[in-house]
Amino acid sequence: MASGDKKLVKSKSGLRMVTVRDEFRSPFIINEPQWIDDKECSNCISCKVAFDFFQRRHHCRRCGKCFCRACCSEKVLLPRMCFVDPVLHCSACSSITKKENEFFDNQIKTLLQGAQLKINSSSFDGEQSGNVSTSVLCKLSSDQRNLLFELLEPNPFLSLEPIDIKKVKATKFVTSPNMFTGTMSITGVELQFVDSLLQTQTIHLSLTEKGNQDKALAWLNALQKAFRLVNLDAKDLSFSVLE
């Protein structure tokens, strides 16, 4: 059975296309919530209107809470839960999902396409002896589970294995002022992760004079949003709202 095999499952919230085995699912996917039992909610969570025969309960597919029709009426695509069709959202969850969908519609594509960056690899204990750097093509794997690196110039001292996004322990993004716009731009990132030998390692990715810098800037920006989505950016552990 291939790691990317998927199956169609049906729940009371709708149809979902999910990986056959949970260990192969994308780190950007979240579990479908358990609905609050009707007996536990006699009033709308938002406006507090009482439920009765005419005022029916409606469950938000993202948070699982009970709302009246006025407070839970919008159907929005929810790729984070793998729903095939748009599903019912409360107002608060609708806002969050729409922000996240911009990531799925745009940033994911940027990460999959990849960009040329300079990479520097060292052990995370701070020892800098033996550091090596070179230009690489960085991209997200097609199953969205790993960061891949392709050497763009020969370097016998550097061996780069894929980085499992779920095994990234810390991120530190570097920003610098953009000389054209005056705004701050992400120009590099330090990733601390656990490798296949269970050793803690660090790599530093930064802009290089080679390649398309606009594409590299967009890739780094998308990477920051990806780690915010999986709550790995130490500067932003607040849920998953993408700014």
N, C-alpha and C positions, 0 to 999 in steps of 0.2 A: 504494500500500500504506500503510495507516494505521500510525502509530507504535505503537499498542497491539495490533496483530495478534499472535496467539500461535499456536504449533504444539505438537503432542504429539510428543515424542521418546522413544525407548526406549533405555536403556543396560542394562548388566548389573546395575546397582543398582536399576532400576525405571523406571516411567513418569514423565516430567516435562513440565509445561506451561510452555513458555518463550517469550519474545518472539522473533519472527522475526529481528529484527536486534539484535545485542548492544548497540549504542549506545542502544537505547531501553529497556533493562532497568532495573529499580529498583536504586538504589545499595545497597539492603539485601540484594541477592541475591549469593551467593558461588558460585564454580565447584565442580562435582562433582570430588572428588579422584581421582587415579589410584591404582588398587589396587596395593599391594605384591605383587610377583610371588610365587606360591606357593613357587618355588624359593629365594627369599631369606628365607623365614621357616619355620624348622623347629620353633619353639616359640612358644607364646602370648606376645604382647607384655606381657601383664599378669602372669599367674601363672607363666609359664615352662614350663608342661606341654608335653611333646613331642607333636607331631602324628604320627598313624599312621593306619592303616585305620579304626580305631574312633573316634579322637579327631580329628575333622575341623576344617579351617580355616573360619573365618567372618570375612568382611570387614565392618568398620564402614563404613556408607555415608557417614559424615561425615568421618572421617579417613583411610579407606582402608587401615588397618593390619589385621594378622591377629590373631585371638583364638580361644580355644576357645569352645565353646558356653556354658559357665558365665559367661564374662567378656563375652560379646556375645550377649545373648539378647532384649533389649527392643526392641520396635518403637515408634518415636515419629514423629509428623508432623514433617517437615523443610521448612517453607515457604521457608527461606533458600536452598534448592537446588531449589525448585519441584517437589518430588516430589508426585505426586497422592495416593499412599497412604502410611501409616506405613512407615518403613524401619528396618532393623536398626542398632542403635547399641551401641557399647561403653559401659561404665558411665560413664566420664569424659565422653564426648561426649553421652550421654543427659542428664546434669546440665546441661551448657551449653545444649543445644537446648531443654530445658524452660524455662529462664530466658528464652531469647530468644523462645519461643513466647508468653510472657505479653505481650511487646511487640507481636507480630503480632496477638494476640487482642484487646488492649485499647488500647495506646498508638497504634497505627496509626489506629484508629477515631477517637480523640480528635484526632489531627492532621488527619485528613480533614474532620472536622466544623468545625474552626477555632475561633478565639476572638478577642474584641476586645482589642486592645492599643494602646498609644501607641508610635508609631514616630518615631525621629529619624534623619535621614540626613545623612552628611557624608563627605568624602573621608578616606581612612585616614591621610593625612599629618599629621593632627592639627589642621588648619585648621578652626576652628569658625565662621568668618564665613559667613553665609548659611544656617546650619542651620535646618531647618524641621521641625516635628513636628506630628502629627495622629493622630487615631484611625483605625485600620484593622482590617479583619477579616483575620486571618492564618490560612492553612490550607495543608495539603499537597495537591498536585495528585493527581488520581485515578490517575495512573501512578506516583506516589510519587517523581518525579524532581525536582520543583521546589517551592519555597515561593512561594505566591501571596499577593498583597496587594490588598485591595479598600478604596478610600477610603470612609470612612463620613461624611465631611464635606467640602465643597468646599475645595480647596487648589490654586490655580493654580501654585504654586511647587514642588509636589512631584509627581514622576512616578516611579512604582514599577514596575519590570519584574520578572518572575519571577526567583528566584534558583535557579540550578542547584545542587543539593546537592553534586554532585561538584566544583563550583568554589568551595566554601567553604574558605578557607585556614586559618581559625582561629576559635575560639569562646571566649567568656569569659562564663560564667554568674554572675549576681549573686545572692547570697543575703541574706536578712534574717530576723531572728527573728519567728516567728509569735506575735502577742500573745495568742492563745487557747491554743495548745498549748505554746508555749515552744521549739518545735523550729525549725530553720532551714528556710526555704522559698525556692525559686527565684522571684525577683521580676522578673528581667530577663535579657537576654542581648545581647551584642555580637557581631555576625557580620562577619567580614572575608571578602570574596569578590571574584572577578573577574567583571566585568559583560560584556555582549555586545560592548562596545568594547575589551575586554581591559584595562580600567582597574581598579585595585584600589579597592574602595569599602568603606565600613562603614555598617551600620545598627545602631541601638540599639532594642531592643524592651523595653518595660516595662509594668507594670500601669497601668491607667487607672482613674479614679474611675467611669467609665462602664462599662456592661455587667456581665456576671457574673464577679466576681473569682475565684470557685472554679473556674469553667471556664477562666479565663485561667491560673491557677496550674497546673491539670492539664495544659494545653496546653504550657506552658513546661517542665514536668517531663518530658512525653513527648518534647519536642524534644531535651532533654539526652540522653535514652536513645537517641534516633535517631542523634545524632552519635556517641555512644559505640559504637553498633553499626557505624558506618562508619569508626571510628577517627579521628575528627576532633577530638574533645575533647582538647585538649593536656594536660589533667589525668589522662586515663585512656586511654592508648594500648595497654593490655594486652589484646590479643586482642579479644573481643567479649562478655565476660560482663557481663550487666546486673545491677546490684545493686538 
